[in-house]
Amino acid sequence: MKTDRNHPAYPCMPTQDNLGRVVALIPGFSKYEEVLLRILCAKENSGAYNTISNESLFRDSIILADLFFDKLNSKKDEPNNTPIIEI
């Protein structure tokens, strides 16, 4: 399963405002930034890191985010093995 870490985490869709104008929202975080933020928040809430020195917290979070995407991209797509139930 190939996932580009630089694609938007939540792709935006054009919408219409109250005056009928088409508005395209800014996409926001990339997938990598979203995963990194979630890992960072979870590690910070665990209380295992000293809040004075955040360097190790950021470094460990970056390493885990990189491992996450490496593992995700190394997975092969599973073949379609959906059983067919005949009535």
N, C-alpha and C positions, 0 to 999 in steps of 0.2 A: 504494500500500500504506500504509494508515494505521496508525501505531503510536503508542500513547499512552506517552509517556516516563515517566509516573508509575505505570504498572502494575508489579507485581512482576516481577523478572527471572526468577526461578525460582518459579512458583506452587506453593504447598504443597498437599498432599493430606492429608486426615485419615487417620490410621493408628490401629492398636490397639496398646496396650502389652501387656506380659506378663500383666497382670491383667485384660485384656479391656476396659479403659477406652478410649474414643475420645479421641485426642489430636490437636489441630490445631496444627501448628507455626507459628511466626512467619515470614512470608514473607521478611524480610530486605531486601536492596537493591532499589531500583526499577531499571527498565531504564536510566534516565539515569545513576544512580549507578554501575551496573555498567560501562557504556561509559566513563564518566569515569575510573573507577578503572583500567581496562585501558589507556586512553590515557596516564594519569598515570604508571603503572608503566613503560610502554614508553618514554616520553620521559625518565624518570629514569634508566633503564638505558642509554639511548643515550650518556649522559655529556656531552651538549651544553649542559647547564645547570649553573650554579654552585650548589652545594648550600647555600651561605650564604643566597642570595636565592631563595627558592622562589616568590615572588610571580609572577614571569613564567612559571614552570613551570605553576602553577595556572591563571593567566589563559589561557595558550595551550591548555591541556588543555580548559578550559571552552569556548573558542571552537571547537575541533575537535569536541567532543561536540555542541554546538549545530548545527554544520554537518552532522554525521553524521545527526542526526534530521531536519533540514530536507530534506536530500537524500533520505533514506529515505521521508519523507512526501510528497515531490513526485513520486515514481515512481508510474506508473499500473500497475495489475495487468495482467499480460500475458494476452491471450486464450488460451483453451485450444486450442493448436495441436498437440496430441498426434496423431501420425500413427497411423492404424488399419491394422494389418497383418492382412490376411485370408488365411486358409490354405485 
